[in-house]
Amino acid sequence: MAVVGGGLAGSLLALRLAERFGGPSVDLYLGAATQGRDATVASGGMVRGFETDLDECRLAADSLAELRRDPALTHASGYQESPSHYFLRPEVDPDHQLALLDDVLGGSARLLPAGQVARTLGLAARPEGTFAVVEQHAGHIRPDALRSYAITRAVASGVRTHHEAVTSVEAGPTVTVDGMVRHHDVVVVAAGAWSSALLSGSMRTRRIQYGVYPLARPRLGCLVDDMSTLYGRPWGTGSTLLGVATSAWGAAPGDNRPDPAYEGPASEAARTVLGFDGPLPPPRWSAAGVDCFADHGGLRLRSVENVSGVFSFTGGAGSAAKSALASSRLAAVTVCEAVDG
Ligand SMILES: Cc1cc2nc3c(=O)[nH]c(=O)nc-3n(C[C@H](O)[C@H](O)[C@H](O)COP(=O)(O)OP(=O)(O)OC[C@H]3O[C@@H](n4cnc5c(N)ncnc54)[C@H](O)[C@@H]3O)c2cc1C
């Protein structure tokens, strides 16, 4: 089997496949030349169980449960626990998600009036009648560290890593590397934003960007405000990571240059949500990366139309650090079924 791409998705999938099939049957193509500019390097790494989409919520919750019960994973990923505060849009009914979180994460999540949560955190007042999902056990990881851990473990179990980039994936299935065509039983393209260069399909790309601001908000925990799209978390002592969703569709894969045009909207959203009188001070520094967006759903294994034996495993949608552990486990099961025929 070949896995093309050594971001968080490809690395975890290679490890899962090695656990099922034995490492020597797996080749992992890292694309080392672009690895330092991928989404996994730039990621803010916020993890929680709650998502407004029920399928995403299940994957995020299962991933968080695995992260918290496996001490090796907790340590290797640099998991730091803090509460998560997710302010909902008024029309969202989170009942099913809360029941699921109760099952998987045992009472970690509660639905509270948004105004009460905002007062506790020292945020601006919230619209009457709105709610927030508060999770006691959430936090952040270092996705890049989790990727390194997955690759190290995969290699230790016999997975062969190749630093080169794959130049094409064809029916057969085959991959072409340095002009050499290599045959495999199954090929999975997990090349994030670069995937559409190898596969046809309706994948899109979008820039994700955040700044690290000189603000001390230690009680903030992981914050999402679905109305303004503001998200953030404390960053070390005396700094806070803050960002808003960008509209930079079609961004070039690997373009990790922060766009100063997003500092204004982030500052405005932070002022409204955090309750600042004036503008936000400029960020100490900013980070950006480009992720892949599929038509529906997040990071999933998808078969490629009319090309038997070839799958994509991408669609992180700016959100897959929190779901990759569970998504990769499910993806490995489907690859296993494909190999067994
Ligand atoms: C700025 C930013 C902040 C984020 N914050 C969060 C967050 O707080 N919480 C959260 O859950 N998610 C977050 N995410 C999303 C999450 O980090 C990504 O969804 C996830 O890392 C995507 O992993 P990936 O492996 O699919 O893609 P990538 O990490 O982009 O990896 C793709 C890999 O494929 C390789 N490759 C490309 N072409 C080839 C080729 N031809 N041959 C071989 N290899 C190739 C590249 O080198 C790269 O290593 C954030 C993303 C960004 C960009």
The ligand as an SDF file (V2000), in Angstrom:
LIG
                    3D

 53 58  0  0  0  0  0  0  0  0999 V2000
   -3.1430   27.9090   10.4060 C   0  0  0  0  0  0  0  0  0  0  0  0
   -3.9220   26.6450   10.7210 C   0  0  0  0  0  0  0  0  0  0  0  0
   -4.4760   26.4900   11.9900 C   0  0  0  0  0  0  0  0  0  0  0  0
   -5.1940   25.3300   12.2780 C   0  0  0  0  0  0  0  0  0  0  0  0
   -5.6920   25.1700   13.5280 N   0  0  0  0  0  0  0  0  0  0  0  0
   -6.3760   24.0390   13.8500 C   0  0  0  0  0  0  0  0  0  0  0  0
   -6.8740   23.8450   15.1730 C   0  0  0  0  0  0  0  0  0  0  0  0
   -6.6850   24.6810   16.0500 O   0  0  0  0  0  0  0  0  0  0  0  0
   -7.5450   22.6910   15.4350 N   0  0  0  0  0  0  0  0  0  0  0  0
   -7.7710   21.7590   14.4690 C   0  0  0  0  0  0  0  0  0  0  0  0
   -8.4070   20.7370   14.7600 O   0  0  0  0  0  0  0  0  0  0  0  0
   -7.2910   21.9000   13.2130 N   0  0  0  0  0  0  0  0  0  0  0  0
   -6.5870   23.0230   12.8860 C   0  0  0  0  0  0  0  0  0  0  0  0
   -6.0930   23.1750   11.6390 N   0  0  0  0  0  0  0  0  0  0  0  0
   -6.3530   22.1240   10.6310 C   0  0  0  0  0  0  0  0  0  0  0  0
   -5.4030   20.9410   10.7180 C   0  0  0  0  0  0  0  0  0  0  0  0
   -4.1550   21.3100   11.1880 O   0  0  0  0  0  0  0  0  0  0  0  0
   -5.3220   20.3410    9.3070 C   0  0  0  0  0  0  0  0  0  0  0  0
   -6.6400   19.9780    8.9070 O   0  0  0  0  0  0  0  0  0  0  0  0
   -4.4350   19.1040    9.2340 C   0  0  0  0  0  0  0  0  0  0  0  0
   -3.1560   19.3660    9.7450 O   0  0  0  0  0  0  0  0  0  0  0  0
   -4.3500   18.6520    7.7710 C   0  0  0  0  0  0  0  0  0  0  0  0
   -3.4250   17.5890    7.6760 O   0  0  0  0  0  0  0  0  0  0  0  0
   -3.1520   16.9070    6.2760 P   0  0  0  0  0  0  0  0  0  0  0  0
   -2.1840   15.8240    6.5080 O   0  0  0  0  0  0  0  0  0  0  0  0
   -4.4510   16.5930    5.6030 O   0  0  0  0  0  0  0  0  0  0  0  0
   -2.5060   18.0730    5.3680 O   0  0  0  0  0  0  0  0  0  0  0  0
   -1.0430   18.7180    5.4380 P   0  0  0  0  0  0  0  0  0  0  0  0
   -0.6080   18.9080    6.8330 O   0  0  0  0  0  0  0  0  0  0  0  0
   -1.0720   19.9170    4.5680 O   0  0  0  0  0  0  0  0  0  0  0  0
   -0.1080   17.6050    4.8120 O   0  0  0  0  0  0  0  0  0  0  0  0
   -0.0860   17.2750    3.4580 C   0  0  0  0  0  0  0  0  0  0  0  0
    1.2740   16.6510    3.2050 C   0  0  0  0  0  0  0  0  0  0  0  0
    1.3420   16.1240    1.8680 O   0  0  0  0  0  0  0  0  0  0  0  0
    2.6510   16.3310    1.3970 C   0  0  0  0  0  0  0  0  0  0  0  0
    2.6400   16.2950   -0.0700 N   0  0  0  0  0  0  0  0  0  0  0  0
    2.1370   17.2360   -0.9000 C   0  0  0  0  0  0  0  0  0  0  0  0
    2.2830   16.8630   -2.1910 N   0  0  0  0  0  0  0  0  0  0  0  0
    2.9120   15.6550   -2.1670 C   0  0  0  0  0  0  0  0  0  0  0  0
    3.3380   14.7620   -3.1650 C   0  0  0  0  0  0  0  0  0  0  0  0
    3.1580   15.0350   -4.4800 N   0  0  0  0  0  0  0  0  0  0  0  0
    3.9590   13.6130   -2.8020 N   0  0  0  0  0  0  0  0  0  0  0  0
    4.1450   13.3330   -1.4820 C   0  0  0  0  0  0  0  0  0  0  0  0
    3.7370   14.1480   -0.4820 N   0  0  0  0  0  0  0  0  0  0  0  0
    3.1260   15.2860   -0.8190 C   0  0  0  0  0  0  0  0  0  0  0  0
    3.0410   17.7090    1.9460 C   0  0  0  0  0  0  0  0  0  0  0  0
    4.4350   17.8500    2.0010 O   0  0  0  0  0  0  0  0  0  0  0  0
    2.4050   17.6630    3.3320 C   0  0  0  0  0  0  0  0  0  0  0  0
    3.3160   17.1970    4.3060 O   0  0  0  0  0  0  0  0  0  0  0  0
   -5.3680   24.3140   11.3000 C   0  0  0  0  0  0  0  0  0  0  0  0
   -4.7920   24.4750   10.0330 C   0  0  0  0  0  0  0  0  0  0  0  0
   -4.0810   25.6170    9.7460 C   0  0  0  0  0  0  0  0  0  0  0  0
   -3.4670   25.7600    8.3970 C   0  0  0  0  0  0  0  0  0  0  0  0
  1  2  1  0
  2  3  1  0
  2 52  2  0
  3  4  2  0
  4  5  1  0
  4 50  1  0
  5  6  2  0
  6  7  1  0
  6 13  1  0
  7  8  2  0
  7  9  1  0
  9 10  1  0
 10 11  2  0
 10 12  1  0
 12 13  2  0
 13 14  1  0
 14 15  1  0
 14 50  1  0
 15 16  1  0
 16 17  1  0
 16 18  1  0
 18 19  1  0
 18 20  1  0
 20 21  1  0
 20 22  1  0
 22 23  1  0
 23 24  1  0
 24 25  2  0
 24 26  1  0
 24 27  1  0
 27 28  1  0
 28 29  2  0
 28 30  1  0
 28 31  1  0
 31 32  1  0
 32 33  1  0
 33 34  1  0
 33 48  1  0
 34 35  1  0
 35 36  1  0
 35 46  1  0
 36 37  1  0
 36 45  1  0
 37 38  2  0
 38 39  1  0
 39 40  1  0
 39 45  2  0
 40 41  1  0
 40 42  2  0
 42 43  1  0
 43 44  2  0
 44 45  1  0
 46 47  1  0
 46 48  1  0
 48 49  1  0
 50 51  2  0
 51 52  1  0
 52 53  1  0
M  END
$$$$
